[in-house]
């Protein structure tokens, strides 16, 4: 698996990232171990988790398995902070206290003294961005964090963050982990051009639209039936979404490959994208993701996938 530099930073990661949101929930530890070993053997280096995934269990599994099967310096551990979930609420907190507390919790669960990439999970409307950025800068200077990043937000918010950090001499964001796939391309309007202009690495989440790009529009799964967040992202499915899904299916049939490979290959053809984060829960999912890196699409094929898209409401910033 080839590596690619993350924007203008000195960090280089594999072209495919392995997401662990389902670890400790849908995927048990034995499955996770098999996924991790397969990913590392394929040359993967980028592991993405979060403080809030499975109430911290994801980080625990990542840390335990890495101690079994990999050297710490052979992988890039990315985690996210700022979201706390309770049965009643989902809170965003990127205050100084919140970030430092979450980081210490994450380091303990991961069993490491530093993380390679520490990301704010969402924009916190209740905390001044200056407070957030100064706290993140302090984690870098303390040696607990190598690089910092952000996840889904408006381009003006990300631009302001970069401006403030550089103006104060603080560590700027090196990455943007945003919602980007064939069914949701609103990031192409402002965020992706901003990242290209500023030398920011892009590591998209949900590259397969939570599986919707891998099956017929009317087909359902157990996950779809219980995935409330996924429904909030894609439930308002318009006719154009169906046409995009049909276009993926048609091209996959012509090329004789699974639909997942087509949808991921499209992302790999986008120069601004560093490493899509694929949340595999089965080895077959990972096999398709690895194979997609070698799948070359023509300009006409890319156009056939994109032509049915129409503007969508903003989704994924919550």
Buried (B, 14 or more C-beta within 10 A) or exposed (E): BEBBEBBEBEBBBBBBBBBBBBBBBBBEBEBBBBBBBBBBEBBBBBBBBBBBBBBBBBBBBBBBBBEEEBEBEEBBBBBBBBBBEEEEEEEBBBBBEBBBBBBEBBBEBBBBEBBBBBBBBBBBEEBEBBBBBBBBBBBBEEEBBBBBBBBBBEBEBBBBBBEBBEEEEBBBBBBBBBBBBBBBBBBBEBBBEBBEEBEBBBBBBBBBBBBBBBBEBEEEEEEBEEBEEBBEBBEEEEEBBBBBBEBBBBBBEEBEBBBBBBBBBBBBBBEBBBBBBBBBBEBEBBBBBBBBBEBEBEEEBBEBBBEBBEEBEEBBEE
